[in-house]
Amino acid sequence: MMSNRRVAAIAMLSMGASAALAQWARPTIRVSDLHPGFKLEQLFPEQFGDWRIDPHVAVVVPPPDQQALLNKIYNQTLARTYVNARGERVMLSVAYGGDQSDGLTVHIPDVCYPSQGFRVTDTRDAQLQVAPGFMIPVRHLMTALGQRLEPVTYWVLMGDEATISNTQRRLVSIRYGLRRLIPEGMLVRVSSINPNMDAAVAVHARFINDLLAAVPSQDRERVVGKINFNGSLKS
């Protein structure tokens, strides 16, 4: 019969081996380090198609407590309002975080809008075509603050995959972790002032596709995921 001392020794060795394995398997390589000098201002053009930055609309700055939280989560943020020749205005908000090691640190509109006093009155999950034969998941929200009705369309790029749920982001994080990689993340949010959610969503889709067409081809996967823009998945 094995002695208590021998059992204890084997248990200690097993625990030590498990700890060493966990330390070895811990993700250590940041994908963001592969893109030194990356800037949101350079990735997203100031004008494209029929859209231009509206110089008459001031950038809305989040409240100090909200901004402090964003600074903890993200490395870079970008906020712009675009207008086209028909007078349609679309607000683009992008937030980039280079370390999404737990897959859950993005501050999604479902959370940040209510924290600023908005009510979310409608939520719809959908698919948005961003290339022939290629769709990404997006979430549409109808938000309200007093008389202000602001439909929102957003997705979260986690690593190389567009996502709309914490479960999706966690799975991507695990997939990256198995290769000892720490994924980067980007929240892309498009919104407008419009009481008609269906009409707003149609404008958002047109805006997003016009925007992606203007993003350099080698950078598009950093916005919508890893695809070829002939519609096929990259190998």
N, C-alpha and C positions, 0 to 999 in steps of 0.2 A: 504494500500500500504506500502511495506517495506521501512523503512527510510534509507537514505544514510549511516548513522552511522552503522546501523545493517548490511547492505550489505557489508560495508568495514570490519566489524568485522568477518563476515562469510568468506570473501575472505582471510583475514589474517590467520584465523584458517585453511582453506583449504591449503594454501600455506605452512604453518608450518607442517601440516600433511604430505603433499607430500614430503617436504624436509626430514622429519624424516624417512619416508618410503624409500626414495632413499638412505639415509645413512645406514639404516638397511640392505637394499638389496645389498649394495656395497660388492663385493667379498673381503674377508679378509683372507682366508685360503690358503696358498701357498702349492700346491701339492708337491713342491720340499722339503718342510720341513719334509715330510714323508720318505725321503731318505737321512738321514744325512750321511755325509762322502762319498757321491757318487763321483766317479772319472771316467772320460772317459778312462784313461789309463788302468783301471781295467776292464771296460766293453768290450773294443775292444782288442782282443788278439794280441800279437806280431807275432804269427805264427799260422797257421791253414791250414789243408789240405795240398796242395802243395805250399802254399804261405808263404813267410818269409819277414820280413823287409829287404829292400835292404840297406846294410851299406854303399854303395858307392854313394848313392844319398843324397845330403844335403837337409834338410828341407828348403823350400822356405819361407822366412819371408815377410809378406806383407809390403808395404810402410808405413812409420810412421803414415800418416794421416788415412790410411785404418786400421791400427792396433788400433789406438785410437778409431775409430768408433766401431770396433769389441769389444773392451774392454767395451764400454758403453752398448752394446747390450747383450753380452754373459758373463756368469760366467766362462766357460771353453771352450777351443778349443784344437783340436788334429789334427796334420798333419803328415802323414806317407806315404812312398812309399813302396809298396810290389812288390816282384818279384817271379816268379815260376820257375820250372826246365826248362821250354821252353823259358825262357828269357822274358816273357810277364811282363810288368810293369804296375801297377795300383796305382794311387795316391788316398788316402783316406783322406778326410777332414771332420771333425765333429765339430760342434759348438753347445754348450748347453747354454740355458738361463732359469733360474729358475722362471722368472716372465714374462709371456706372456699375461698380463692382457688385452691388446687390440687386441691380436691375429695377429698383423701385424709387430712386431718388428724384425722379422728375416731378415737377409740381404741375399736375394736369389741370385744365380749365374746370373740370368737374369740381375741383377743390378750391382753386384760386378765385373763381368768380363768386361763389357764395361767401368766401371770406372777405370779399370787398362789398358785400351787401346785395349782390344780385340774387335773384331767384332763377333756378333752372326749371323751366316749365315744360320742356320737351327734350327727349334724348333719342337719337336714332343712330344706329350703327349701319354703315353702308360700305360699298366698295367703289373706289374711284379709279377709273381707267387713266393711267399715266403714260402708257405706251401701247401700241397695238398688241392686244392679247395679254396685257399685263395690268393687273389691278392691285391696289393697295387698300388695306382697311382704313377707314376714317370714321370719326364720330362727329355727328352734328348735334349741337345744343341750341335751344332757344333760351336766351337769358333775358331777364327783365330787371330794370332798376328804375322804379317810378314809371315815367312815360317812355323811357329808353328801352327799345326792343332790339337786342343785338344777337342775331344768329351767328353761330360759331362753327367752323369746321377745323378739325385738328387731327394730327397723328403724331406718334412718337417714334422716331427712328432709334432703335436700340441695336447697337452694333451694325449689322448689315440688313436689318429687317424692320419694316414699318409695323407698328403695333398700336393697339388701342386699349389693351388690358394689362393689369399687373401680372396675370398668369403668363401671357405671352412674353412679357419682359423678363420674368423670372426664368422661363425656359431658355431664352436667348442668353441670359447671363450664365446659366449652367453650361450651355453649349460652348460658350467662350471659355468658361472656367476649366473645362476639360482639356483645353489647349493652353492653359495657364495664361490666358489673355484677359485683360480688363477692358470691356467694351466702352465705347464712347456713346453718348446719347444726344439727341436733338429733338426738341419739341417745336413743331411747326404749326402755328395757329393763324387762321384767316378768319376775319369777322367783318361785319358791316352793320349799319343801322337800317333795319328794314322790318316792318311788321309782318311781312310775308316770308315765312321760312323757306318754302319751296322755291320762290323766286330768288332769294338770297343764296341758297345752296347752288342753284344753277350758275349764278354769277361767280361764286367761289370756285366752282369746277373750271369755268372758263379762265379765270384768273390764274389758278394753279397750273393749268396746262400751258398757258402763255408763258408763265414764269419758268417752268421746267424747260421749255423749248429754248429759253435764252441762257440757261445755266450751261456752262461748258460741259460737253459730253463726258469728260473724264471725272467731273465732279457731281454728276446727277445722282449717282448711287449714294452719295453722302446725304442726300435730301430724301430720297424715296426708297432706298434699298438697293441691293446688288442685282441689277438687271442689265441686259443689253437693250437699247432702245429700238431694236427691231421686234421687241416683245418677248425674247427668250431669256430664261434665267442664265446667269453666268455659271460657269463650271467652277 
